[in-house]
Amino acid sequence: MSDCNFKIPFTGSIEDTLNKAKSAVESQGGNFTRTETGGAFDVNILGNAIAGSYILHEQMLEMTILSKPFFIPCSTIESFLIKQLG
């Protein structure tokens, strides 16, 4: 299975956007880590692991989903993340 790759533009500060992302992941019992230029996350949804990484590019998060259940399409994950960060 290939990775999911997408870019999510955002407005506002990087700090606010990452705080929203961290809150969304941690509210589902997941882990969210951050470095100077990106980070990683993992979360279990209905007993299924979703894990990925992200890189920061000014007003853009470049996301890579490294593992996900086969029955959840990349587009569903992307839509969920856009909604959470919006």
WONORBEL-V762272 format. One record per run of one state. SS is the DSSP state (~ for helix, > for strand, _ for the rest). FROM is the first residue (numbers start at 1). TO is the last residue. Records with the same first field share a line. If there is no record, write none. Layout:
SS: FROM-TO / FROM-TO
This chain:
_: 1-3 / 10-13 / 27-30 / 35-37 / 46-47 / 58-59 / 68-73 / 86-86
>: 4-9 / 31-34 / 38-45 / 48-57 / 60-67
~: 14-26 / 74-85
